[in-house]
Amino acid sequence: MEQAFQVDLRGVVDLLSRHLYSSPRVYLRELLQNAVDASTARAALGAASGASPDEPAALGAVGGGRVRIETGGGALRVHDDGIGLTEDEVHRLLATIGRSSKRDELGFARSDFLGQFGIGLLSAFLVADEIEVVTRSARSDGEGDGDGGGGHAAVRWIGNASGHYRVEPAERDEPGTTVTLRPRPGASDLMAPATVADLARTYGGLLPIDLTADGVKITGDGPPWRAAHPDPARRRRALDAYCREVFGFEPFDVIDLDVPEAGLSGVAFVLPQAVPPTARGAHRVYLRRMLLAENVEGLLPEWAFFVRCVVDAGELRPTASREALFEDELLDATRQALGERVRQWLVGLAETDPSRMRAFLRLHQLGVKAMALHDDDMLRIVDRWLEFETSAGPMTLNEFRRRHADARFVTGVDEFRRLSAVAGAQGVGLVNGGYVHDTEIIERLPAIDPDARLRRLEPAELTTHFGVVDPGTELRLRPFLAAAQRAVERLGCEVVVRDFDPASLPALYLTSRAAQHHAELEEARELADDLWSDVLGALGGMTAADRPQLVLNHRNPLTRRIASLSEPSLVEVAVQALYGQALLLGHHPLRPADSAVLNRSFLGLLDWAVHTPAPEADQ
């Protein structure tokens, strides 16, 4: 036997309060939404019947309609002069969860209304145990013959949170609806006059109706970005003040937004301070001038984390909770259009106000870098205006390429720190590509300039820029080099002597990418079982040319003194000390063997210093 589902209304209300709505405060938003939609429906009814805009039937979201909120006598009342409901509609709509008059029940376009889901009235059960609705329909008995006389009698609907309701005759002279709530225990604060006025102002302050709370006018002149100001400077001051009121900061700049296909208009405020790129942009979104939420995410592309928006949209769809936007093709197109508007602002700023562009980049360079990965115009801005860390100091990539025809880059911050001084001293221009997006941006430069090719630096190739010692010195150093090689042989390192700047650097540890790969392979072999160790070992060994190099700087006085030592044991600990110091200065990771050698060389030198007799003082 086929039967209908039974609904536990208390369970539904608990579901709404705990999982759908973020706060019981939304009850007033839902009541306002219903009142505004009723006014919209009555305006549409009047337009369809040819009523004059001055007649009550034409009042609505197009520029009329009145909603009054009253607190007093321990109750909250919301009055509207909208389309109202007949007794039959009361039974069909108010008593059926999920049934909405906005879904073509009354013959109007669904997209004209704020509410869509037929659950908004249930939010009143979050703060009250009983809902009283007194309503009179503006529709005539002839179902829309247009006289606007309200041919139906007024009815009262009383719904209880227990799941029961009753309908009875009521007295009401004019078409419209009054919803009355009495707070349940613990919910009185949510219906206090000050709280109600604040909620009405928050949710309905921009509505195109006459909204009052206890006689105080709530609605004003509408969205501030649409206000007419003959003086652009005056308009900017007004928007700055609005930003301070809404977001609490003085904007770096203001960007006007307009997406006609989404019925969207608004402004984006550029943040005046740096924020992490992981920060989620929380935007204030209105739908048909009713506040959707104050912290809507996903309105703009993720790279535009440096702006906060206030927008009003007529065509975007809300989720059932009306606290977020529904992800669909229109929202995706809107997101891309808003991102393009922000991009156009950046391009215009670079062309018209370079000083402000530099100031913006100092604050929000990560967002522009992220755009530059896919957008050539943004890449040109980065190339021309954004300073990178180079061996010649902070400099734009464009300027650096002009100064260094054969410039190189490295992909790590530590690698840049250990090589920049040495590379700069040899006349090799070096760019630090170790920060977020920098390497990708450098590699994309040929997209805007085919000649802009920065090659990645192979550290070992720096030795080709170093000077070599003369043949006589090289011959004299052969015994020392043999002893030095024995000291670091088990560490997989080659020892060479070169002559290079800066002279203050005694030794430099250089490793190629092939050597790094081999070191990672060996580390994996040590951690693997026998089978995988053999497999990894078969992947190939390292040639002598690929081995890391310990480059001793013959220009350094200490290195020359060490090279003149004759005692083999002292040569061993001294070279190992230079090896350890080169690793530390270059921020190289230390293997267990490296740490052991560093510790042993330190203790060996300390032991030698303690046991060496101090030279006698000159008489």
C-alpha positions in Angstrom: 0.0 0.0 0.0 1.4 3.4 -1.0 1.4 6.0 1.7 2.7 9.5 2.2 5.7 10.4 4.3 5.1 11.8 7.8 7.0 15.0 8.8 8.2 15.6 12.4 8.1 19.4 12.4 10.2 19.7 15.6 12.8 17.6 13.9 12.7 19.8 10.8 13.1 22.9 12.9 16.0 21.4 14.7 17.6 20.5 11.4 17.2 24.1 10.2 18.6 25.6 13.3 21.6 23.3 13.5 22.5 22.6 9.9 20.9 25.0 7.5 20.9 28.4 9.1 24.0 29.7 10.8 22.1 31.7 13.3 18.5 32.1 14.6 18.9 35.8 13.7 18.0 35.0 10.1 14.3 34.7 11.1 13.8 38.4 10.5 15.5 38.2 7.1 13.1 35.4 6.1 10.1 37.5 7.2 11.3 40.5 5.3 11.9 38.3 2.3 8.3 37.1 2.3 7.0 40.6 2.8 9.1 42.0 -0.1 8.1 39.1 -2.4 4.5 39.8 -1.5 4.9 43.4 -2.6 6.7 42.3 -5.8 3.8 39.9 -6.6 1.2 42.7 -6.0 3.2 45.0 -8.2 3.3 42.4 -10.9 -0.5 41.8 -10.5 -1.1 45.5 -10.9 1.1 45.7 -14.0 -0.6 42.7 -15.5 -4.1 44.3 -14.9 -3.1 47.7 -16.2 -3.4 49.4 -12.8 -1.8 52.8 -12.4 1.5 52.9 -10.6 -0.2 55.2 -8.1 -2.7 52.5 -7.1 -1.9 50.2 -4.2 -1.8 47.1 -6.5 1.2 48.5 -8.2 3.3 48.9 -5.1 6.3 46.6 -4.9 10.0 46.0 -5.4 10.0 48.3 -8.4 9.8 51.4 -6.2 6.9 51.0 -3.8 5.5 48.7 -1.1 5.5 49.3 2.6 6.7 47.0 5.3 6.3 47.9 9.0 7.9 46.1 11.9 6.5 46.6 15.3 7.7 45.4 18.7 5.6 45.8 21.8 3.3 43.9 24.0 5.7 41.0 24.1 5.3 40.3 20.4 6.9 41.1 17.0 4.7 42.0 14.1 5.7 42.4 10.5 3.0 44.1 8.3 3.1 44.3 4.5 0.7 45.6 1.9 1.6 42.9 -0.6 -0.6 40.4 -2.5 -1.8 38.4 0.5 -3.2 34.8 0.4 -6.6 33.3 0.0 -7.9 30.6 2.4 -7.1 27.9 -0.2 -3.6 29.3 -0.7 -3.1 29.3 3.1 -3.9 25.6 3.3 -1.8 24.8 0.2 1.3 27.0 0.9 1.7 27.7 4.6 0.9 24.2 5.7 3.1 22.4 3.2 6.8 22.3 3.8 8.8 23.1 0.7 5.8 24.5 -1.2 6.5 28.1 -2.4 4.1 30.6 -4.0 7.2 31.9 -5.9 7.4 28.8 -8.0 4.7 29.8 -10.5 1.9 29.1 -8.0 0.5 32.6 -8.7 1.6 32.7 -12.3 4.6 35.0 -11.8 8.2 34.6 -12.9 10.1 32.7 -10.3 13.3 34.8 -10.8 11.5 37.9 -9.7 11.4 36.8 -6.1 13.9 36.6 -3.2 12.5 33.3 -1.8 12.3 30.1 -3.8 12.3 27.1 -1.4 9.1 27.2 0.7 10.9 26.9 4.0 11.6 30.5 5.0 8.6 30.8 7.3 9.8 27.8 9.3 12.8 29.9 10.4 10.4 31.8 12.7 10.2 28.6 14.7 13.8 29.1 15.7 12.7 31.9 18.0 9.0 31.2 18.6 6.7 28.2 19.3 3.8 29.7 17.4 3.4 31.7 14.2 0.3 33.8 13.6 -0.4 34.9 10.0 -3.4 37.2 9.2 -3.7 37.8 5.5 -6.1 39.0 2.9 -5.6 38.4 -0.8 -5.4 41.3 -3.3 -6.6 39.0 -6.1 -10.2 39.2 -7.0 -12.6 36.3 -7.0 -12.2 36.3 -10.8 -8.6 35.2 -10.4 -6.8 38.3 -11.7 -9.4 40.4 -13.4 -7.4 43.4 -12.1 -9.8 45.3 -10.0 -7.4 45.1 -7.0 -10.4 45.1 -4.7 -9.4 42.2 -2.6 -12.4 40.1 -3.2 -11.4 37.4 -0.7 -12.1 37.5 3.0 -9.2 37.8 5.5 -8.1 34.6 7.2 -5.9 33.8 10.2 -3.5 30.9 10.1 -1.8 29.8 13.4 0.9 27.3 13.1 2.5 25.5 16.1 6.0 24.1 16.4 4.4 20.8 17.4 3.3 20.4 13.8 -0.4 21.4 14.1 -2.1 24.4 12.6 -5.6 25.9 12.4 -7.3 28.4 10.0 -10.1 30.7 11.0 -11.8 33.9 9.8 -10.1 37.2 10.6 -10.7 40.9 10.3 -8.4 42.9 7.9 -9.6 45.8 5.8 -6.8 46.1 3.2 -5.0 43.4 1.3 -1.7 42.3 2.7 -0.3 40.2 5.5 0.7 40.5 9.2 3.0 37.9 10.8 3.1 37.9 14.6 5.6 36.1 16.7 5.9 35.8 20.5 9.4 34.7 21.7 9.9 31.4 23.2 11.8 31.2 26.5 15.4 32.3 25.9 14.7 34.1 22.6 13.5 37.4 24.0 16.8 39.1 23.2 16.3 38.3 19.5 13.1 40.3 19.5 14.2 43.2 21.6 13.5 46.5 19.9 17.2 47.4 19.5 18.1 44.0 18.1 15.1 44.0 15.7 16.1 47.4 14.4 19.7 46.3 13.9 18.6 43.2 12.1 16.2 45.1 9.9 19.0 47.6 9.0 21.5 44.9 8.3 19.3 42.8 6.1 16.9 45.3 4.6 18.8 48.7 4.6 19.1 48.7 0.8 15.6 47.4 -0.1 13.6 49.5 -2.5 10.6 49.7 -0.2 9.4 51.8 2.6 10.7 49.8 5.6 10.2 51.0 9.2 10.9 49.5 12.6 8.8 50.9 15.4 8.2 54.0 13.3 11.9 54.7 12.5 12.7 54.6 8.8 15.2 51.9 7.9 15.6 52.1 4.2 17.4 55.0 2.6 18.6 56.0 -0.8 19.6 52.5 -1.9 23.1 51.2 -2.8 25.7 53.9 -2.2 27.6 53.0 -5.3 24.6 53.9 -7.4 24.2 57.3 -5.8 24.6 60.2 -8.3 27.6 62.5 -7.5 28.5 65.1 -10.0 31.9 65.4 -8.4 34.0 62.2 -8.6 36.1 63.2 -5.6 32.9 63.5 -3.5 31.7 60.1 -4.7 35.1 58.6 -3.8 34.9 60.1 -0.3 31.4 58.7 0.2 32.6 55.2 -0.9 35.6 55.4 1.4 33.3 56.2 4.3 31.0 53.3 3.3 34.1 51.0 3.2 35.1 52.1 6.7 31.5 51.5 7.9 31.2 48.0 6.4 34.7 46.6 6.5 36.5 48.8 8.9 39.4 50.0 6.7 40.3 52.9 4.5 40.6 51.4 0.9 43.7 51.7 -1.2 41.5 52.1 -4.2 37.9 51.5 -5.3 36.9 49.5 -8.4 33.4 49.8 -9.9 31.9 46.4 -10.8 29.2 45.7 -13.4 28.1 42.3 -14.8 24.9 42.9 -16.8 24.1 39.2 -17.4 24.0 38.6 -13.7 22.2 41.8 -13.0 25.2 42.7 -10.8 26.6 46.0 -9.7 28.8 47.0 -6.9 32.3 48.0 -5.8 35.5 46.3 -4.9 37.7 47.8 -2.2 41.4 47.2 -2.5 42.9 46.3 0.9 45.4 48.8 2.3 47.6 46.2 4.0 49.2 43.0 2.9 47.2 39.8 3.5 48.3 36.1 3.0 47.3 34.7 -0.4 45.5 31.9 1.5 43.1 34.4 3.1 39.6 33.7 1.9 37.9 36.8 0.5 34.7 37.4 2.4 32.4 39.6 0.4 29.1 41.3 1.2 26.5 40.1 -1.2 22.9 41.4 -1.8 20.3 39.6 -3.9 17.7 42.1 -5.2 19.0 44.4 -2.5 18.3 42.0 0.3 21.5 41.0 2.2 22.4 37.5 1.4 25.4 37.3 3.7 28.4 39.4 4.9 31.0 36.7 4.3 30.3 35.1 1.0 33.3 33.2 -0.5 34.0 32.3 -4.1 32.6 35.5 -5.7 36.0 36.4 -7.2 38.9 34.2 -8.5 41.2 33.1 -5.7 44.1 35.3 -6.9 42.0 38.4 -6.2 42.4 37.9 -2.4 43.4 41.6 -2.1 39.9 43.0 -2.6 36.7 43.0 -0.6 33.5 43.5 -2.5 30.0 44.7 -1.9 27.6 43.8 -4.7 23.9 43.5 -5.5 22.9 40.8 -8.0 19.5 40.1 -9.5 20.1 36.9 -11.3 22.5 34.9 -9.1 20.9 32.0 -7.2 21.2 31.5 -3.5 21.5 28.2 -1.7 18.5 27.0 0.4 19.9 28.7 3.5 20.3 32.0 1.6 23.8 32.4 3.1 25.8 31.5 0.1 25.7 31.5 -3.7 24.7 28.4 -5.7 27.5 27.2 -7.9 26.4 27.2 -11.5 27.5 28.4 -14.9 26.2 31.9 -14.3 28.2 32.3 -11.0 31.3 30.9 -12.8 30.9 33.4 -15.6 30.3 36.2 -13.1 33.5 35.2 -11.2 35.5 35.4 -14.4 34.0 38.8 -15.4 34.7 40.3 -12.0 38.3 39.0 -12.2 38.7 40.6 -15.6 37.5 43.9 -14.1 40.1 43.8 -11.4 42.7 42.9 -14.0 41.7 45.9 -16.1 42.1 48.1 -13.1 45.6 46.9 -12.6 46.6 47.5 -16.2 45.1 51.0 -16.1 47.0 51.7 -12.8 50.3 50.7 -14.3 49.7 52.9 -17.3 48.4 56.0 -15.5 49.9 56.1 -12.0 53.3 54.2 -11.8 54.0 55.4 -8.2 50.7 53.9 -6.9 51.4 50.8 -8.9 54.6 50.3 -7.1 52.9 50.9 -3.8 50.2 48.4 -4.7 52.8 45.8 -5.6 54.6 46.2 -2.3 51.4 45.2 -0.6 49.9 42.6 -2.9 52.5 41.3 -5.2 51.5 37.6 -4.7 48.1 38.2 -6.3 49.6 39.9 -9.3 52.2 37.1 -9.6 49.5 34.5 -9.6 47.7 36.4 -12.4 51.0 36.7 -14.4 51.2 32.9 -14.6 48.4 32.9 -17.1 47.9 36.5 -18.3 50.4 38.3 -20.5 49.3 41.8 -19.5 50.0 40.9 -15.9 53.3 39.4 -16.9 54.3 42.7 -18.5 53.4 44.5 -15.3 55.5 42.1 -13.2 58.4 42.4 -15.7 58.3 46.2 -15.7 57.3 47.1 -12.1 57.9 44.3 -9.7 61.4 44.1 -8.1 63.1 40.8 -7.7 66.1 39.8 -5.5 69.2 39.8 -7.7 72.9 39.6 -7.2 73.0 43.3 -8.0 70.3 44.2 -5.4 66.5 44.6 -5.8 65.7 45.2 -9.4 63.0 44.6 -11.9 63.5 41.8 -14.4 63.3 44.2 -17.3 66.1 46.4 -15.9 68.2 43.3 -14.9 68.1 41.9 -18.4 69.3 45.2 -19.8 72.3 45.2 -17.5 73.1 41.5 -17.8 72.9 40.0 -21.3 73.6 36.5 -20.1 71.6 36.5 -16.8 70.9 33.3 -14.9 68.5 32.3 -12.1 68.3 29.8 -9.4 65.2 28.1 -8.0 65.9 28.2 -4.3 66.4 30.9 -1.7 69.2 29.1 0.0 70.9 28.4 -3.3 70.7 32.1 -4.2 72.1 33.1 -0.8 75.2 30.9 -1.1 75.9 31.8 -4.7 74.8 35.4 -5.3 78.0 37.0 -3.8 80.3 34.6 -5.7 78.3 34.9 -9.0 78.2 38.7 -8.7 81.9 38.9 -8.1 82.6 36.9 -11.3 80.2 39.2 -13.3 77.5 36.6 -13.5 74.1 38.2 -13.0 71.9 36.0 -10.8 68.1 36.3 -10.0 66.5 34.6 -7.0 63.6 32.5 -8.3 63.0 30.8 -5.0 60.0 32.8 -3.8 56.4 31.9 -4.7 55.7 31.9 -8.5 59.1 33.6 -9.3 60.6 30.7 -11.2 57.4 30.2 -13.3 57.3 33.9 -14.1 61.0 33.9 -15.2 60.3 30.9 -17.4 57.3 32.6 -18.9 59.1 35.8 -20.0 59.6 34.6 -23.6 55.8 34.8 -24.0 56.1 38.6 -24.0 59.7 39.0 -25.1 61.3 36.2 -27.3 64.8 37.5 -26.4 64.1 37.5 -22.6 65.7 34.1 -21.8 67.2 33.7 -18.4 69.0 30.3 -18.1 69.0 28.3 -14.9 72.4 28.4 -13.2 74.2 25.1 -12.9 76.3 25.7 -9.7 79.2 23.7 -11.0 79.6 25.9 -14.0 80.7 28.8 -11.8 84.1 27.2 -11.7 84.5 28.1 -15.4 84.4 31.7 -14.4 87.0 31.3 -11.7 90.7 32.0 -12.3 93.2 29.1 -12.3 96.5 29.2 -10.4 99.7 29.5 -12.4 101.5 26.3 -13.4 104.3 26.7 -10.8 101.8 27.1 -8.0 99.8 24.1 -9.3 102.9 21.9 -9.3 103.8 23.0 -5.8 100.2 22.2 -4.5 100.0 18.7 -5.9 101.0 17.0 -2.6 98.6 19.1 -0.7 95.7 18.4 -3.1 96.4 14.6 -2.9 96.2 14.8 0.9 93.1 17.0 0.7 91.4 14.6 -1.6 92.0 11.7 0.7 90.5 13.7 3.6 87.1 14.1 1.8 87.2 11.1 -0.6 84.7 9.0 1.5 82.3 12.0 1.5 82.0 11.8 -2.3 83.6 15.1 -3.0 86.3 16.4 -5.4 88.8 19.0 -4.3 90.0 21.7 -6.7 91.9 25.0 -6.2 90.8 28.1 -7.9 91.4 31.9 -7.7 88.2 33.9 -7.2 86.4 36.7 -5.5 85.4 37.4 -2.8 88.8 36.8 -1.3 87.2 36.6 2.2 85.6 33.2 1.3 88.1 30.4 2.0 86.1 27.6 0.3 83.0 27.0 -1.7 80.9 23.8 -2.0 79.3 23.4 -5.4 77.0 20.6 -6.4 75.3 19.9 -9.7 71.7 18.8 -10.1 73.0 15.4 -11.2 74.9 15.1 -7.9 71.8 16.2 -5.9 69.8 13.5 -7.7 72.4 10.9 -6.9 72.5 12.0 -3.2 68.7 11.6 -3.0 68.9 8.2 -4.7 71.5 7.1 -2.2 69.4 8.3 0.7 66.4 6.3 -0.6 68.6 3.2 -1.0 69.6 3.4 2.6 65.9 3.5 3.7 64.7 0.8 1.3 64.8 -3.0 1.7 67.2 -5.2 -0.2 65.0 -5.6 -3.2 64.3 -1.9 -3.7 67.9 -1.0 -2.8 69.1 -3.2 -5.7 66.5 -1.6 -8.1 67.6 1.9 -7.1 71.2 1.0 -7.4 70.6 -0.1 -11.0 69.3 3.3 -12.0 72.8 4.5 -12.5 75.8 5.8 -10.7 77.5 9.2 -10.6 80.5 10.0 -12.9 83.5 11.9 -11.6 82.3 15.0 -13.5 79.1 15.0 -11.6 80.6 14.8 -8.2 80.2 17.8 -5.9 83.3 20.0 -5.7 85.0 21.6 -2.7 86.6 24.7 -4.4 89.5 26.1 -2.3 90.0 29.8 -2.9 93.8 30.4 -3.3 93.1 34.1 -3.0 92.1 33.6 0.6 95.1 34.0 3.1 93.8 31.2 5.4 93.5 28.7 2.5 97.1 29.5 1.4 98.4 28.9 4.9 96.5 25.5 5.1 97.9 24.6 1.7 101.4 25.2 3.0 101.0 22.7 5.9 103.3 19.6 5.8 101.9 17.5 8.5 99.3 15.0 6.9 97.1 14.7 10.0 96.8 18.5 10.3 96.0 18.8 6.6 93.2 16.3 7.0 91.4 18.0 9.9 92.0 21.5 8.3 90.5 20.5 4.9 87.6 18.7 6.7 87.0 21.9 8.7 86.9 23.9 5.4 84.5 21.3 4.0 82.1 21.6 7.0 82.3 25.4 7.0 81.5 25.5 3.2 78.4 23.3 3.8 77.2 25.6 6.7 77.8 28.8 4.8 76.0 27.4 1.8 73.0 26.2 3.8 73.5 22.7 2.5 71.8 19.9 4.3 74.1 17.9 6.5 74.2 14.1 6.2 75.2 12.1 9.2 78.7 11.6 7.7 79.0 15.4 7.2 78.0 16.1 10.8 80.6 13.5 12.1 83.4 15.0 9.9 82.5 18.5 11.1 82.6 17.5 14.7 85.8 15.5 14.3 87.6 18.4 12.5 86.6 20.9 15.2 87.8 18.7 18.0 91.0 17.9 16.1 91.9 21.5 15.5 91.0 22.3 19.1 93.3 19.5 20.3 96.1 20.7 18.0 95.8 24.3 19.3 95.9 23.2 22.9 99.0 21.0 22.5 101.0 23.4 20.3 103.4 25.5 22.5 102.7 29.1 22.4 105.5 31.2 20.7 107.8 32.9 23.1 107.2 36.6 23.5 109.8 38.9 21.9 112.4 40.0 24.3 
